[in-house]
Amino acid sequence: MLVGGTRCASTCATHGPRCAVDQAEFASGVHMLHCRSAKPLGRHNRCGREVLKPLYIGMGYSFNEHLVHCHVNSGKRVDARCANSAVSHRDEALDFTIGCPMAETYVTAAAEDDRHATTAALERGKRAKHAAAAAVAGMQYVTCALTTFGGWGEEFLKRHVRPEYARRRKAEKAEGGLGWKTQAWKQALFENMNIVIARSNYEMLAMHTLPAEPQH
């Protein structure tokens, strides 16, 4: 389907064939950053495998993407099962998700006053979906909520990023350092996630955008 110089797969429920299209919204690229027909799973998996997995391994955890079933009847899964016996005898059931703050769902009055509104909404939704089942399976449930612009949810920052930053900084200073290596570690973590998301966003947009017509 061609709409305003763009293509959207027929599987799209709002911009597919026989659908009324808001061309201004569609041309902005916002729709393609969260539409399922744009294959956001690839972006999701890259964030997990290229950024979150190295983070967990660096903290001494295992990161298992296969033994992830925690819902007995429905078969629903989390994204990874992470274990570190030095921290807890209970494994973590990790689920990560990416939302677009410009999507209609998240453009609310609350978002005007709270910069964490999008990630907080994502966290609530994921927690309602998985937390109880994870607890029954003897696991601790953790959400890593991200945004298409590179934002991180407070839940994951409080649980892992900030404590790990504090631990690394303390160790560095105990060895006579000033903390700059730890600061560089944190900056690299955020930059790497931004790079992965930005590249994936570009690929999603390019997949559904026609090349510019040659100028005569």
N, C-alpha and C positions, 0 to 999 in steps of 0.2 A: 504494500500500500504506500502511495506517495502522498505526503501531506506537507505543503509549504516547504518543499525541498528536502523532506525527511521521509524515512521509512519506518513503519512500525509493524511488527509481526501480527499475523491474524489471530494469534493467541491472546493478544491484549484485549481486556474486557472494556476498556474505555476509549482506545484509539485504534481499534481494529476496523475491519470492514463494517459498514452500516452504522458506525458510531459517529455522534456529533463531536467534533474536535475543536477545542479552544486553541486556535493556531498560535496565538501570542504566547500562551503558556507552553505549548509544545516546542515552539521555536527557541525558547529560552534554554532548553536542555534539561529543565527540572524533571520533566516526566521520564526521560530516559535514564536518569540517575537512580530511579527506584522501580521502574517498570520491570515486571518479571520477564517480559519478552526480550529485555536487554541483557539477560543472563547475569544478574548480580551475584550468583553463586560463585563465579570465578573470582570476583573481588573479595567476597567473604572468605573463601578458602585461602587466598593469598595472604590476607591479613593474619589469619591463624597460623599458617605454616611458615611465613617469612618473618613475622615479627613476634607474635605471642609465643610460639613454640620455642624460639631461641631464648626469650625472656624467662620462661619457666625452667628450661634446662639450665640456664645460668644461675637460677635460684636453687638448684639442686633437686628439681622435680623431674619425674618422668612425664611424658606427654603422649598419651595413647589415644589415637583417633579411631580405634576399632572396637574396643570394649566399652561402648558408649550408650548402651540401652539402659534406661532407668525406668521406663514405663512398661509394666508387665503386659497389659492388655492391648494398648494402642500401638506399641512398637515405636513410639516417638523416641527420639534420641537427643542427647546433648552433643556438643561438638568435640569434646575431649574429656578424658578422665586423667587427672593429674595426681601424682602421688609423691609424697616426701615424708617418710616415716620419722625424720628428725623434727618435723613440724607438727604432724598430727597422724594418728592412726587411721583417721578417716580420709579417704580420697576426696578430691575436689571434682565435682561435676561442673565442667566449664562450658558455658554456651556464649558465643559472641555473635553480635548482630550489628548491622550498619543501617542507620536511618538518614534520610535527607531532610534537613531542617526546613527546606523550602517546599516540601510536599504539603498538600492541603491539610493533612492530618495533624501536622505539627505547627502550622501557622495559627496560633491561638493568642488570646489576650495574655495568658500566663507566660508565654514565651517572650513577651515584650519585657518582662521584669526578671526573668530567670534564664540565664544563659545555659543552664543545665536542663531546661524543660524537655528538649527532645530526648536526650539520653535517659533522663529520669522516666519518661514515658516508656521507652524501650525496656528499661530495667523492670518496671512494674509488669509489663506484659510477659516478659520472659520468666520472671519469678512466679507469676501465676501459673504459667504453663509447666514449669519443671521442678520448682522447689520442693513441693510436697512429695513427689515421686522420688526425687533424689534422697530425701530424708528417709523414706521407707527403705530404700536400697542401702542405707548406711553411709551416704555421701553428703558432703557439704556442697550446697549449690552456690555457684558464682557466675555472675553475668559480666561480660566485658562489652559495654555498649559504646559504639563509635558513631561518628557522623561522616557524611560524604565530604565534609570540609576538613576532616582530620581531628575533630573533637573527641575527647575521652569522657566516659561517664564517671561520676564520683565514686560509685560503688567499687570499681576495679582500681581506681587510683588509691583509694583509702586502704583497700585490702592488700594490694601488692606493690604498686609503683612507689608510693611514698615510703612505706616501711623498708623496701629494698634500697631506696635511695639513702635513707637514714643509716641503714646497716653498712652500706658501702662507704659512706662518708666517714662514719666512725672508725672503720677499719683503716681507711686511708690516712686519717689524721693520727691514728695510733702508730702508724709507720713513719710519721714525720711529714706527711703531705698536708696540703692546705685545702683539699677538697675539689680541686679543679678536674681531676680525672673522673670523679664521680659526677660532677656537673656535666662533663662531656658525655658520659654514659647516658644520662637522662636526656640530654639534647639529641643524641643519636637515636635513642629509642623513639622519641616523638617524630624526628625527621624521617626515619625509616618508615614509620606508619604513614606519614603524610605522602611520601613518595609512592608507596604501594597503592594507596587509595587514589592519588592523582593519576597515576598511570592506568589504573583500572577504569576510572571514570572516563578517561580519554578514549580508551578502547570501546567502552559501552556507547559513548556518543558517536564515535567514528563508525561503528557498526551500523548505525541507523541514520547516517547523514550522507547525502549525495555529494559527490565532488563538485566544486564550484564550476560553473560554466565558463568556458574560455572567453576572454575578452577580445573583441574584434576592433 
